[in-house]
Amino acid sequence: MSIPEKFQHSWLRTILYLGRNRLSLLGGAIATASSITLLGYWAIELIGRGVLNPYLGLLFIFLLPVVFILGLLLIPVGIVLEHRRQKKAGLLPDVYPRIEIDDPLFRRALDFVILMTIVNVIIVATASYRGVAYMDTPGFCGQTCHVMKPEFTAYKVSPHSHVECATCHIGSGVQSFFLAKVNGTKQLIEVTFNTFPRPVPSPVHTLRPARDICESCHMPAKFIGDKLLVKTSYADDEANTRTKTIVLLHLGGLDSVSHRIGIHGVHLGHIEYVASDNDRQVIPWVQRYNPDGTTTEYMTPDLQGKPAGELRTMDCIDCHNRAAHGFDTAEDALSRAMTEGAISTDLPFIHKKGIELLKANYATEEEAAQKIHAGVIAFYRGEHPDVMAAHSDLVNQAADSLVTIFRHNVFPEYKVTWGTHPNNIGHNAPGTSPYPGCFRCHDGSHNAKNGSSITQDCSACHNLLAQDEQKPKVLTDLGIE
């Protein structure tokens, strides 16, 4: 007996005879319906009209493929159960009905089965690939996983909002994929049992090195030179007096003769440190590799030697630690909104009242939105009724903008408030929270055995050209104002 004849006699007759049961027919119907729906969705998405709603994405990319596979599985399950039923009842024939290969009707049916098998394999493979790809998209990471709401909100308005989450957090390769999915499973369990940490801890200690993330787009060795930074601030007086601070940042890099100069050149690639806290905000020990091959250790007075803890080689992320998930201080966010015109500086005391409302305690985001908006309206109706009468549109716009500022930076349900996640770019005055930044090391207390200290010379990193001046002369000289 040839192989085709053996296959027909031993398998094909059995499958066709027993496959006419309700469960197998139901499985075929489910598989057919879900496959048609999937193919239709993919066709719509292919021409650029796909549904962007993340929950519909879960339906079409995860749920429907599962239903499709379930339908396929019901077919053999139905055949097995039908075999058992007929065997138990003594209804199984000794010889299954003969199949005539030359029968045109049967040949068409067989061709259809072969074609559908190929189509089903393609659908399962495509659905599996698309499911994995979808799990790496910002929509899945940030919108279907409510745990990440603060991070996703900050991501959407960051300079890296065009970079997908997986680019930084997963990377390429089987090992990266496997570790990411194991971690994702752990997070799924935490979400299911509502045991996920609030807030989400940072920094991410398992984040890929900056050389694999930042340096795929940015060139750390490139000489950037200097950058003029203009910071606008507003006072709490009636006129919201505007002042500007002008700083010339020496970003530096690797110059034309390979000298490391400026902020980037001095810090990248040859500085190691050990932090004593999980947030990397307290750094008692620093080691520098010198050009002559020697090393210099700097440590705080309470240390006698290198402390235990994670030894890190300083890279981009140690300063640019919130590159894609940054949160503002209330003062910075409000100043930016006033500078950009979202909040009119003509409203008396709007800076003072805005800070007061933004920094108040609220139990939920919705309570904050209601009380901030109502607080602005009540203030101008009670204290400045003439302003409210003449400029109600500006008052309402200011109220809406303050709510937006709050929603972008504070998430009471996730215990994220002003200063929860420090931003290490720049610094405040020593000892002032929440962002010590540069003063984690440049605080005057990190000393070496040879008597040298980590410099506190401000001009090493920047020159202060103007500080809190209403009309800085340097901007006039440069033709900026």
Secondary structure, DSSP 8 states (H G I E B T S, - for coil): --HHHHHIIIIIHHHHHHTTSHHHHHHHHHHHHHHHHHHHHHHHHHTT-----HHHHHIIIIIHHHHHHHHHHHHHHHHHHHHHHHHHHT---SS-----TT-HHHHHHHHHHHHHHHHHHHHHHHHHHHHHHHTTSHHIIIII-GGGHHHHHHHHTSTTTTS-HHHHHT-SSHHHHHHHHHHHHHHHHHHHTT---SS--SS-TT---TTTTGGGTS-TTS--EEEEEEEEEE-SSTT--EEEEEEEEEEEEE-TTS-EEHHHHHHSSSEEEE-SSTTS----EEEEE-TTS-EEEEE-TT-SS--SS-EEE--GGGTSTTSSS----HHHHHHHHHHTTSS-TTSTTHHHHHHHHHTS--SSHHHHHHHHHHHHHHHHHHH-HHHHHH-HHHHHHHHHHHHHHHHHH-BGGGTB-TTSS---SS--STT-SS--GGGGT-SS--B-TTS-B----GGGTEEEEEEEESS-HHHHHTT--
